Amino acid sequence: MSTYFDKLIILRDLINHHPLFAVGLLLIVGYFLGKLAAQFKLPEITGFIIAGLVLGRSLTGMISPDMSESLKTVTEVALGFIALTIGGEFSWFKLKRTGREVIIVTVVQLLATIIAVTIGLWLLKLPLPFALLLGAIASATAPAATVAIVQSLRAQGLFIDYLYGVVALDDAGCVILFGIAFSVATSLLQPGSQSAGFQMILHSVFEVLISIFMGIFSGLLIHITTRKKTNPNEIMIISLGFIFLFTSVSIIFHLSPLLLNMASGAILINLSARNHRIFRILEPLTPPVYALFFVIAGTELKPEILLNFSTLSLGIAFILIRGLSKYGGVYLGCKISGIGNPVKKYLGLCMLPQAGVAIGLVLLIQTSPALARLGSQNKLFADIILNMVNIVLLSVLINELIGPPLSKIGIIKGNEMEE
């Protein structure tokens, strides 16, 4: 029996190193588990993520760990599409109608999340600087699940306008908030390091502004080169070329591809009503790209984190406090800005998914020279930083599984009440 099993392992290791095999397997298994999830009234995304979890290194190992780098391009392309779609909802007409309320709701829920998570983890004996950093990371929301669910439901209306507006501004706000939190945390841990902290704030603001500026430039180029074209294939080729080009440049120079493509989509939709056709032409490409994005995300999840009691207890607290403060912050923001019941009651449910931005920020902490130096000098700090990474990974694992179903409920109920 063991010999037969060993042969299967050898066969698996022989074929799972080819990227095409990985992509094919991810799509097929993702499709069937997505359909299975739909039978239980769950969003297909949940099935995609579970498919990735099953195929990943933690369970069957059908997708080789070496594939992560090869498949990263798919994730980057998907994020470009997702961000462009969100940006396409930022027409001047909608901004005039919802802009002020969206800003208020975003700011209130960001502040509510960082304050609640910081205080909660500090009361649970996590040192204040590290609690503050996790509070800033908790404010991040993953827009991918939201966009995919909205598109699968073909939902439209005022509720969706508010939803897209808040998830778009949330990422920009989170990056700036994290820069401020990092500055304060390093000052508390290393008195006299205020200049390094201030540089972090400047870097965060600079990253946001440059990403937006490049997105505006990208949108202008797509508009100029496609406005006289009538052939859909030509429009698709040109648009994809610029999306890929600018997304890759933003990644190479450590900018935000999300903000860049959001700005590009916003410019396109406001320059001309004809640019709606660009989004329609690109739409058929999104189902396989989105499916791959979520299945790949599932392969990166690590359920073995659940075995560590320290991580599990702090992680559960992080997830619960984050979820309640996100929902409560949105509710309070709606109340302050005068938004009515459908949005106030259900928008907060759509803010729970958490993925790439949160992982990126916690890895930035882990690789920060200032904190790495502290970790090398103090084993307690080194253990705390490692535990922070695991807490965020646990949060991503749980929120990527329960977040999409709750988002789907929020979107359906919010739209029904609105109608």
C-alpha positions as a Markdown table, in Angstrom:
| # | Residue | x | y | z |
|---|---|---|---|---|
| 1 | Met | 0.0 | 0.0 | 0.0 |
| 2 | Ser | 2.8 | 2.4 | 1.0 |
| 3 | Thr | 4.6 | 1.6 | -2.3 |
| 4 | Tyr | 1.5 | 2.5 | -4.3 |
| 5 | Phe | 1.1 | 5.7 | -2.3 |
| 6 | Asp | 4.8 | 6.6 | -2.9 |
| 7 | Lys | 4.3 | 6.1 | -6.6 |
| 8 | Leu | 1.3 | 8.5 | -6.6 |
| 9 | Ile | 3.5 | 11.0 | -4.8 |
| 10 | Ile | 6.2 | 10.6 | -7.4 |
| 11 | Leu | 3.7 | 11.1 | -10.2 |
| 12 | Arg | 2.2 | 14.1 | -8.5 |
| 13 | Asp | 5.6 | 15.7 | -8.1 |
| 14 | Leu | 6.5 | 14.9 | -11.7 |
| 15 | Ile | 3.5 | 16.7 | -13.3 |
| 16 | Asn | 2.7 | 19.5 | -10.8 |
| 17 | His | 5.7 | 21.6 | -11.7 |
| 18 | His | 4.3 | 22.7 | -15.1 |
| 19 | Pro | 2.4 | 26.0 | -14.9 |
| 20 | Leu | -0.2 | 24.9 | -17.5 |
| 21 | Phe | -1.0 | 21.8 | -15.5 |
| 22 | Ala | -1.5 | 24.0 | -12.4 |
| 23 | Val | -3.7 | 26.5 | -14.2 |
| 24 | Gly | -5.8 | 23.7 | -15.8 |
| 25 | Leu | -6.2 | 21.9 | -12.5 |
| 26 | Leu | -7.1 | 25.1 | -10.6 |
| 27 | Leu | -9.8 | 26.0 | -13.1 |
| 28 | Ile | -11.4 | 22.6 | -13.3 |
| 29 | Val | -11.4 | 21.9 | -9.5 |
| 30 | Gly | -12.4 | 25.5 | -8.8 |
| 31 | Tyr | -15.3 | 25.3 | -11.3 |
| 32 | Phe | -16.8 | 22.1 | -9.7 |
| 33 | Leu | -16.3 | 23.3 | -6.1 |
| 34 | Gly | -17.7 | 26.7 | -7.1 |
| 35 | Lys | -20.9 | 24.9 | -8.4 |
| 36 | Leu | -21.0 | 22.8 | -5.3 |
| 37 | Ala | -20.9 | 26.0 | -3.1 |
| 38 | Ala | -23.7 | 27.5 | -5.2 |
| 39 | Gln | -25.9 | 24.4 | -4.3 |
| 40 | Phe | -25.6 | 25.4 | -0.7 |
| 41 | Lys | -26.5 | 29.1 | -1.5 |
| 42 | Leu | -22.9 | 30.2 | -1.0 |
| 43 | Pro | -21.1 | 32.4 | -3.5 |
| 44 | Glu | -18.9 | 30.6 | -6.0 |
| 45 | Ile | -15.9 | 32.4 | -4.6 |
| 46 | Thr | -16.1 | 30.3 | -1.4 |
| 47 | Gly | -15.9 | 27.1 | -3.5 |
| 48 | Phe | -12.9 | 28.6 | -5.4 |
| 49 | Ile | -11.1 | 29.4 | -2.2 |
| 50 | Ile | -11.8 | 25.9 | -0.8 |
| 51 | Ala | -10.6 | 24.3 | -4.1 |
| 52 | Gly | -7.3 | 26.2 | -3.6 |
| 53 | Leu | -7.1 | 25.1 | 0.0 |
| 54 | Val | -7.6 | 21.4 | -1.1 |
| 55 | Leu | -5.0 | 21.7 | -3.9 |
| 56 | Gly | -2.4 | 23.6 | -1.9 |
| 57 | Arg | 0.6 | 22.5 | 0.0 |
| 58 | Ser | -1.4 | 22.2 | 3.3 |
| 59 | Leu | -3.5 | 19.3 | 2.1 |
| 60 | Thr | -2.9 | 17.4 | -1.2 |
| 61 | Gly | 0.1 | 19.4 | -2.5 |
| 62 | Met | -1.2 | 19.1 | -6.1 |
| 63 | Ile | 0.0 | 22.6 | -6.7 |
| 64 | Ser | 3.7 | 22.8 | -6.1 |
| 65 | Pro | 5.0 | 25.5 | -3.8 |
| 66 | Asp | 7.3 | 26.5 | -6.7 |
| 67 | Met | 4.2 | 27.5 | -8.6 |
| 68 | Ser | 3.5 | 30.5 | -6.4 |
| 69 | Glu | 5.9 | 32.7 | -8.3 |
| 70 | Ser | 4.7 | 31.5 | -11.7 |
| 71 | Leu | 1.1 | 32.1 | -10.8 |
| 72 | Lys | 1.7 | 35.5 | -9.3 |
| 73 | Thr | 1.1 | 37.1 | -12.7 |
| 74 | Val | -2.5 | 35.8 | -12.8 |
| 75 | Thr | -3.1 | 37.4 | -9.4 |
| 76 | Glu | -1.7 | 40.7 | -10.6 |
| 77 | Val | -3.8 | 40.7 | -13.8 |
| 78 | Ala | -6.9 | 39.9 | -11.7 |
| 79 | Leu | -6.2 | 42.8 | -9.3 |
| 80 | Gly | -5.8 | 45.1 | -12.4 |
| 81 | Phe | -9.3 | 44.1 | -13.7 |
| 82 | Ile | -10.9 | 44.3 | -10.3 |
| 83 | Ala | -9.5 | 47.8 | -9.6 |
| 84 | Leu | -10.4 | 49.0 | -13.1 |
| 85 | Thr | -14.0 | 47.8 | -12.5 |
| 86 | Ile | -14.3 | 49.7 | -9.2 |
| 87 | Gly | -12.8 | 52.9 | -10.8 |
| 88 | Gly | -15.4 | 52.6 | -13.6 |
| 89 | Glu | -18.1 | 53.2 | -11.0 |
| 90 | Phe | -16.6 | 56.6 | -10.1 |
| 91 | Ser | -18.5 | 58.7 | -12.6 |
| 92 | Trp | -18.9 | 62.4 | -11.8 |
| 93 | Phe | -22.7 | 62.0 | -11.7 |
| 94 | Lys | -22.4 | 59.3 | -9.0 |
| 95 | Leu | -19.7 | 61.2 | -7.1 |
| 96 | Lys | -21.9 | 64.3 | -6.9 |
| 97 | Arg | -24.7 | 62.1 | -5.5 |
| 98 | Thr | -22.7 | 59.9 | -3.0 |
| 99 | Gly | -19.2 | 61.4 | -2.7 |
| 100 | Arg | -19.6 | 63.3 | 0.6 |
| 101 | Glu | -21.3 | 60.3 | 2.3 |
| 102 | Val | -18.8 | 57.8 | 1.0 |
| 103 | Ile | -15.9 | 59.8 | 2.4 |
| 104 | Ile | -17.6 | 60.1 | 5.8 |
| 105 | Val | -18.4 | 56.4 | 6.0 |
| 106 | Thr | -14.9 | 55.4 | 4.9 |
| 107 | Val | -13.1 | 57.6 | 7.4 |
| 108 | Val | -15.4 | 56.6 | 10.3 |
| 109 | Gln | -15.1 | 52.9 | 9.7 |
| 110 | Leu | -11.3 | 53.2 | 9.3 |
| 111 | Leu | -10.9 | 55.0 | 12.5 |
| 112 | Ala | -13.4 | 52.8 | 14.4 |
| 113 | Thr | -11.4 | 49.7 | 13.2 |
| 114 | Ile | -7.9 | 50.9 | 14.1 |
| 115 | Ile | -9.0 | 52.2 | 17.5 |
| 116 | Ala | -11.1 | 49.2 | 18.5 |
| 117 | Val | -8.5 | 46.6 | 17.4 |
| 118 | Thr | -5.6 | 48.5 | 19.0 |
| 119 | Ile | -7.4 | 48.8 | 22.4 |
| 120 | Gly | -8.7 | 45.2 | 22.3 |
| 121 | Leu | -5.3 | 43.6 | 21.6 |
| 122 | Trp | -3.6 | 45.9 | 24.0 |
| 123 | Leu | -6.0 | 44.8 | 26.8 |
| 124 | Leu | -5.1 | 41.2 | 25.8 |
| 125 | Lys | -1.5 | 42.0 | 26.7 |
| 126 | Leu | 0.0 | 42.6 | 23.3 |
| 127 | Pro | 2.4 | 45.5 | 23.6 |
| 128 | Leu | 0.9 | 48.8 | 22.4 |
| 129 | Pro | 3.2 | 49.5 | 19.4 |
| 130 | Phe | 2.4 | 46.0 | 17.9 |
| 131 | Ala | -1.3 | 46.3 | 18.8 |
| 132 | Leu | -1.4 | 49.6 | 16.9 |
| 133 | Leu | 0.2 | 48.1 | 13.8 |
| 134 | Leu | -2.3 | 45.3 | 13.8 |
| 135 | Gly | -5.1 | 47.8 | 14.2 |
| 136 | Ala | -3.9 | 49.6 | 11.1 |
| 137 | Ile | -3.7 | 46.3 | 9.2 |
| 138 | Ala | -7.2 | 45.4 | 10.3 |
| 139 | Ser | -8.6 | 48.5 | 8.5 |
| 140 | Ala | -7.7 | 46.9 | 5.1 |
| 141 | Thr | -10.6 | 45.4 | 3.1 |
| 142 | Ala | -10.2 | 43.2 | 0.1 |
| 143 | Pro | -12.3 | 44.5 | -2.8 |
| 144 | Ala | -11.9 | 41.4 | -5.0 |
| 145 | Ala | -14.6 | 39.3 | -3.4 |
| 146 | Thr | -17.0 | 42.3 | -3.4 |
| 147 | Val | -16.5 | 43.0 | -7.1 |
| 148 | Ala | -16.8 | 39.4 | -8.1 |
| 149 | Ile | -20.1 | 38.9 | -6.2 |
| 150 | Val | -21.6 | 42.1 | -7.5 |
| 151 | Gln | -20.8 | 41.1 | -11.1 |
| 152 | Ser | -22.1 | 37.5 | -10.6 |
| 153 | Leu | -25.4 | 39.0 | -9.2 |
| 154 | Arg | -25.4 | 41.7 | -11.9 |
| 155 | Ala | -26.4 | 44.1 | -9.0 |
| 156 | Gln | -26.8 | 47.8 | -9.6 |
| 157 | Gly | -28.2 | 50.8 | -7.8 |
| 158 | Leu | -27.4 | 53.2 | -5.0 |
| 159 | Phe | -26.3 | 50.5 | -2.6 |
| 160 | Ile | -23.7 | 49.3 | -5.1 |
| 161 | Asp | -22.5 | 52.9 | -5.7 |
| 162 | Tyr | -21.9 | 53.3 | -1.9 |
| 163 | Leu | -20.2 | 49.9 | -1.7 |
| 164 | Tyr | -17.8 | 50.5 | -4.5 |
| 165 | Gly | -17.0 | 54.0 | -3.2 |
| 166 | Val | -16.2 | 52.8 | 0.3 |
| 167 | Val | -14.0 | 49.7 | -0.7 |
| 168 | Ala | -12.1 | 51.9 | -3.2 |
| 169 | Leu | -11.3 | 54.7 | -0.7 |
| 170 | Asp | -10.7 | 52.1 | 2.1 |
| 171 | Asp | -7.4 | 50.9 | 0.4 |
| 172 | Ala | -6.0 | 54.4 | 0.0 |
| 173 | Gly | -7.0 | 55.3 | 3.6 |
| 174 | Cys | -5.5 | 52.1 | 4.9 |
| 175 | Val | -2.1 | 52.7 | 3.3 |
| 176 | Ile | -1.9 | 56.2 | 4.8 |
| 177 | Leu | -3.2 | 55.0 | 8.2 |
| 178 | Phe | -0.6 | 52.3 | 8.2 |
| 179 | Gly | 2.2 | 54.8 | 7.5 |
| 180 | Ile | 1.1 | 56.9 | 10.5 |
| 181 | Ala | 0.8 | 53.8 | 12.7 |
| 182 | Phe | 4.2 | 52.6 | 11.7 |
| 183 | Ser | 5.7 | 56.0 | 12.5 |
| 184 | Val | 4.1 | 56.0 | 16.0 |
| 185 | Ala | 5.0 | 52.4 | 16.7 |
| 186 | Thr | 8.7 | 52.8 | 15.7 |
| 187 | Ser | 8.9 | 55.9 | 17.8 |
| 188 | Leu | 7.5 | 54.0 | 20.8 |
| 189 | Leu | 9.9 | 51.1 | 20.3 |
| 190 | Gln | 12.9 | 53.2 | 19.4 |
| 191 | Pro | 12.9 | 56.6 | 21.0 |
| 192 | Gly | 14.7 | 59.0 | 18.7 |
| 193 | Ser | 13.5 | 57.3 | 15.5 |
| 194 | Gln | 10.9 | 59.9 | 14.7 |
| 195 | Ser | 12.7 | 60.8 | 11.5 |
| 196 | Ala | 12.4 | 57.2 | 10.2 |
| 197 | Gly | 8.7 | 57.2 | 11.2 |
| 198 | Phe | 8.1 | 60.5 | 9.5 |
| 199 | Gln | 9.7 | 59.2 | 6.3 |
| 200 | Met | 7.3 | 56.2 | 6.5 |
| 201 | Ile | 4.3 | 58.6 | 6.5 |
| 202 | Leu | 5.7 | 60.6 | 3.6 |
| 203 | His | 6.4 | 57.4 | 1.7 |
| 204 | Ser | 2.8 | 56.2 | 2.2 |
| 205 | Val | 1.3 | 59.5 | 1.0 |
| 206 | Phe | 3.8 | 59.6 | -1.9 |
| 207 | Glu | 2.9 | 56.0 | -2.9 |
| 208 | Val | -0.8 | 56.9 | -3.0 |
| 209 | Leu | -0.3 | 60.1 | -5.0 |
| 210 | Ile | 2.1 | 58.6 | -7.6 |
| 211 | Ser | -0.2 | 55.6 | -8.0 |
| 212 | Ile | -3.1 | 57.8 | -8.7 |
| 213 | Phe | -1.1 | 60.1 | -11.1 |
| 214 | Met | 0.1 | 57.0 | -13.1 |
| 215 | Gly | -3.5 | 55.7 | -13.2 |
| 216 | Ile | -4.7 | 59.0 | -14.6 |
| 217 | Phe | -2.0 | 58.8 | -17.3 |
| 218 | Ser | -2.9 | 55.2 | -18.1 |
| 219 | Gly | -6.6 | 56.1 | -18.5 |
| 220 | Leu | -5.7 | 59.0 | -20.8 |
| 221 | Leu | -3.6 | 56.8 | -23.0 |
| 222 | Ile | -6.3 | 54.1 | -23.2 |
| 223 | His | -8.9 | 56.8 | -24.1 |
| 224 | Ile | -6.7 | 58.5 | -26.7 |
| 225 | Thr | -5.7 | 55.3 | -28.5 |
| 226 | Thr | -9.2 | 53.7 | -28.5 |
| 227 | Arg | -11.6 | 56.6 | -29.0 |
| 228 | Lys | -11.6 | 56.3 | -32.8 |
| 229 | Lys | -11.5 | 52.5 | -32.9 |
| 230 | Thr | -14.7 | 50.6 | -33.8 |
| 231 | Asn | -13.3 | 47.0 | -33.8 |
| 232 | Pro | -13.8 | 45.4 | -30.4 |
| 233 | Asn | -10.7 | 43.2 | -30.8 |
| 234 | Glu | -8.5 | 46.2 | -31.4 |
| 235 | Ile | -10.0 | 48.0 | -28.3 |
| 236 | Met | -9.4 | 44.9 | -26.2 |
| 237 | Ile | -5.7 | 44.5 | -27.4 |
| 238 | Ile | -4.9 | 48.1 | -26.7 |
| 239 | Ser | -6.7 | 48.3 | -23.3 |
| 240 | Leu | -5.1 | 45.0 | -22.1 |
| 241 | Gly | -1.7 | 46.2 | -23.2 |
| 242 | Phe | -1.8 | 49.4 | -21.2 |
| 243 | Ile | -3.4 | 47.7 | -18.2 |
| 244 | Phe | -0.6 | 45.1 | -18.1 |
| 245 | Leu | 2.1 | 47.7 | -18.8 |
| 246 | Phe | 1.1 | 50.1 | -16.0 |
| 247 | Thr | 0.2 | 47.3 | -13.5 |
| 248 | Ser | 3.7 | 45.8 | -14.0 |
| 249 | Val | 5.4 | 49.2 | -13.6 |
| 250 | Ser | 3.5 | 49.9 | -10.4 |
| 251 | Ile | 4.6 | 46.6 | -9.0 |
| 252 | Ile | 8.2 | 47.0 | -10.0 |
| 253 | Phe | 8.4 | 50.4 | -8.3 |
| 254 | His | 6.5 | 49.2 | -5.2 |
| 255 | Leu | 3.4 | 51.4 | -5.9 |
| 256 | Ser | -0.2 | 50.3 | -5.6 |
| 257 | Pro | -1.6 | 48.6 | -8.7 |
| 258 | Leu | -5.1 | 48.8 | -7.1 |
| 259 | Leu | -5.0 | 52.5 | -6.7 |
| 260 | Leu | -3.4 | 52.9 | -10.2 |
| 261 | Asn | -6.1 | 50.9 | -12.0 |
| 262 | Met | -8.9 | 52.5 | -9.9 |
| 263 | Ala | -7.8 | 55.9 | -11.1 |
| 264 | Ser | -7.5 | 54.7 | -14.6 |
| 265 | Gly | -11.0 | 53.4 | -14.6 |
| 266 | Ala | -12.3 | 56.6 | -13.1 |
| 267 | Ile | -10.6 | 58.7 | -15.8 |
| 268 | Leu | -12.0 | 56.5 | -18.5 |
| 269 | Ile | -15.6 | 56.6 | -17.4 |
| 270 | Asn | -15.5 | 60.4 | -16.9 |
| 271 | Leu | -13.7 | 61.3 | -20.2 |
| 272 | Ser | -16.4 | 59.9 | -22.4 |
| 273 | Ala | -19.6 | 57.9 | -22.2 |
| 274 | Arg | -18.3 | 55.8 | -25.2 |
| 275 | Asn | -15.7 | 54.3 | -22.8 |
| 276 | His | -18.4 | 52.1 | -21.3 |
| 277 | Arg | -17.6 | 49.9 | -24.3 |
| 278 | Ile | -14.1 | 49.2 | -22.9 |
| 279 | Phe | -15.5 | 47.7 | -19.7 |
| 280 | Arg | -18.1 | 45.7 | -21.7 |
| 281 | Ile | -15.4 | 44.4 | -24.1 |
| 282 | Leu | -13.1 | 43.3 | -21.2 |
| 283 | Glu | -16.0 | 41.7 | -19.2 |
| 284 | Pro | -15.9 | 38.3 | -20.9 |
| 285 | Leu | -12.3 | 37.8 | -19.8 |
| 286 | Thr | -13.1 | 38.2 | -16.1 |
| 287 | Pro | -14.7 | 34.9 | -15.1 |
| 288 | Pro | -11.6 | 32.6 | -15.7 |
| 289 | Val | -9.3 | 35.3 | -14.3 |
| 290 | Tyr | -11.4 | 35.8 | -11.2 |
| 291 | Ala | -11.7 | 32.1 | -10.7 |
| 292 | Leu | -8.0 | 31.6 | -10.9 |
| 293 | Phe | -7.4 | 34.6 | -8.6 |
| 294 | Phe | -9.5 | 33.1 | -5.8 |
| 295 | Val | -8.3 | 29.5 | -6.2 |
| 296 | Ile | -4.7 | 30.7 | -6.1 |
| 297 | Ala | -5.5 | 32.7 | -3.0 |
| 298 | Gly | -6.8 | 29.5 | -1.5 |
| 299 | Thr | -3.6 | 27.7 | -2.1 |
| 300 | Glu | -1.8 | 30.3 | 0.0 |
| 301 | Leu | -3.9 | 29.7 | 3.1 |
| 302 | Lys | -2.4 | 27.8 | 6.0 |
| 303 | Pro | -4.9 | 25.9 | 8.2 |
| 304 | Glu | -2.1 | 24.6 | 10.3 |
| 305 | Ile | -2.0 | 28.0 | 12.0 |
| 306 | Leu | -5.1 | 26.9 | 13.9 |
| 307 | Leu | -2.9 | 24.5 | 15.9 |
| 308 | Asn | -1.0 | 27.3 | 17.7 |
| 309 | Phe | -3.1 | 28.3 | 20.8 |
| 310 | Ser | -1.4 | 31.7 | 21.3 |
| 311 | Thr | -2.0 | 32.6 | 17.6 |
| 312 | Leu | -5.5 | 31.1 | 17.7 |
| 313 | Ser | -6.7 | 33.1 | 20.8 |
| 314 | Leu | -5.3 | 36.5 | 19.6 |
| 315 | Gly | -6.4 | 35.7 | 16.1 |
| 316 | Ile | -10.0 | 35.1 | 17.1 |
| 317 | Ala | -10.0 | 38.3 | 19.1 |
| 318 | Phe | -8.5 | 40.2 | 16.1 |
| 319 | Ile | -11.2 | 38.7 | 13.8 |
| 320 | Leu | -14.1 | 39.4 | 16.1 |
| 321 | Ile | -13.1 | 42.9 | 17.1 |
| 322 | Arg | -12.3 | 43.8 | 13.4 |
| 323 | Gly | -15.6 | 42.4 | 12.2 |
| 324 | Leu | -17.7 | 44.3 | 14.8 |
| 325 | Ser | -15.8 | 47.5 | 14.4 |
| 326 | Lys | -16.0 | 47.4 | 10.6 |
| 327 | Tyr | -19.8 | 46.8 | 10.8 |
| 328 | Gly | -20.2 | 49.4 | 13.6 |
| 329 | Gly | -18.0 | 51.9 | 11.9 |
| 330 | Val | -20.0 | 51.7 | 8.7 |
| 331 | Tyr | -23.3 | 51.9 | 10.6 |
| 332 | Leu | -22.1 | 55.0 | 12.6 |
| 333 | Gly | -20.7 | 56.6 | 9.4 |
| 334 | Cys | -24.1 | 56.1 | 7.6 |
| 335 | Lys | -25.9 | 57.6 | 10.6 |
| 336 | Ile | -23.6 | 60.7 | 10.7 |
| 337 | Ser | -23.9 | 61.3 | 7.0 |
| 338 | Gly | -27.7 | 60.7 | 6.9 |
| 339 | Ile | -27.7 | 57.5 | 4.8 |
| 340 | Gly | -30.9 | 55.5 | 5.1 |
| 341 | Asn | -31.6 | 52.0 | 6.4 |
| 342 | Pro | -30.7 | 49.7 | 3.4 |
| 343 | Val | -27.1 | 50.9 | 3.3 |
| 344 | Lys | -26.8 | 51.5 | 7.0 |
| 345 | Lys | -28.0 | 48.0 | 7.8 |
| 346 | Tyr | -26.2 | 45.9 | 5.3 |
| 347 | Leu | -23.1 | 47.7 | 3.9 |
| 348 | Gly | -21.0 | 46.7 | 6.9 |
| 349 | Leu | -21.5 | 43.0 | 6.0 |
| 350 | Cys | -19.6 | 43.6 | 2.8 |
| 351 | Met | -16.4 | 45.0 | 4.5 |
| 352 | Leu | -15.2 | 41.7 | 6.0 |
| 353 | Pro | -13.1 | 40.0 | 3.3 |
| 354 | Gln | -9.4 | 40.6 | 3.8 |
| 355 | Ala | -6.4 | 39.4 | 1.7 |
| 356 | Gly | -3.6 | 40.9 | -0.3 |
| 357 | Val | -3.2 | 44.4 | 1.2 |
| 358 | Ala | -3.3 | 43.0 | 4.8 |
| 359 | Ile | -0.7 | 40.3 | 4.0 |
| 360 | Gly | 1.5 | 42.8 | 2.2 |
| 361 | Leu | 1.5 | 45.2 | 5.2 |
| 362 | Val | 2.3 | 42.6 | 7.8 |
| 363 | Leu | 5.2 | 41.3 | 5.6 |
| 364 | Leu | 6.4 | 44.8 | 5.4 |
| 365 | Ile | 6.6 | 44.9 | 9.2 |
| 366 | Gln | 8.5 | 41.6 | 9.2 |
| 367 | Thr | 11.0 | 42.8 | 6.7 |
| 368 | Ser | 11.4 | 46.3 | 8.0 |
| 369 | Pro | 15.1 | 47.0 | 8.9 |
| 370 | Ala | 14.2 | 48.9 | 12.1 |
| 371 | Leu | 11.9 | 46.1 | 13.4 |
| 372 | Ala | 14.2 | 43.4 | 12.2 |
| 373 | Arg | 17.0 | 45.0 | 14.1 |
| 374 | Leu | 14.8 | 45.1 | 17.2 |
| 375 | Gly | 13.9 | 41.4 | 16.7 |
| 376 | Ser | 17.5 | 40.4 | 16.5 |
| 377 | Gln | 18.2 | 42.2 | 19.8 |
| 378 | Asn | 15.1 | 41.0 | 21.6 |
| 379 | Lys | 13.7 | 37.5 | 21.2 |
| 380 | Leu | 10.4 | 38.6 | 22.7 |
| 381 | Phe | 10.0 | 41.2 | 19.9 |
| 382 | Ala | 11.0 | 38.6 | 17.3 |
| 383 | Asp | 8.3 | 36.2 | 18.6 |
| 384 | Ile | 5.7 | 38.9 | 18.6 |
| 385 | Ile | 6.4 | 39.9 | 15.0 |
| 386 | Leu | 6.2 | 36.3 | 13.9 |
| 387 | Asn | 3.0 | 35.9 | 15.8 |
| 388 | Met | 1.6 | 39.1 | 14.1 |
| 389 | Val | 2.2 | 37.5 | 10.7 |
| 390 | Asn | 0.3 | 34.3 | 11.8 |
| 391 | Ile | -2.6 | 36.4 | 13.3 |
| 392 | Val | -3.0 | 38.2 | 9.9 |
| 393 | Leu | -2.8 | 34.9 | 8.0 |
| 394 | Leu | -5.4 | 33.4 | 10.3 |
| 395 | Ser | -7.6 | 36.4 | 9.8 |
| 396 | Val | -7.3 | 36.1 | 6.0 |
| 397 | Leu | -8.1 | 32.4 | 6.2 |
| 398 | Ile | -11.3 | 32.9 | 8.2 |
| 399 | Asn | -12.4 | 36.1 | 6.5 |
| 400 | Glu | -11.9 | 34.8 | 3.0 |
| 401 | Leu | -14.1 | 31.8 | 3.9 |
| 402 | Ile | -16.9 | 33.6 | 5.8 |
| 403 | Gly | -16.5 | 37.1 | 4.2 |
| 404 | Pro | -17.9 | 36.3 | 0.7 |
| 405 | Pro | -21.1 | 34.6 | 2.0 |
| 406 | Leu | -21.8 | 37.5 | 4.3 |
| 407 | Ser | -21.0 | 40.0 | 1.5 |
| 408 | Lys | -23.5 | 38.2 | -0.7 |
| 409 | Ile | -26.2 | 38.4 | 1.9 |
| 410 | Gly | -25.4 | 42.1 | 2.4 |
| 411 | Ile | -25.6 | 42.9 | -1.3 |
| 412 | Ile | -28.8 | 40.9 | -1.9 |
| 413 | Lys | -30.6 | 42.3 | 1.1 |
| 414 | Gly | -29.3 | 45.9 | 0.6 |
| 415 | Asn | -30.5 | 45.9 | -3.0 |
| 416 | Glu | -33.9 | 44.3 | -2.2 |
| 417 | Met | -34.6 | 46.9 | 0.5 |
| 418 | Glu | -33.5 | 49.7 | -1.8 |
| 419 | Glu | -35.9 | 48.5 | -4.5 |
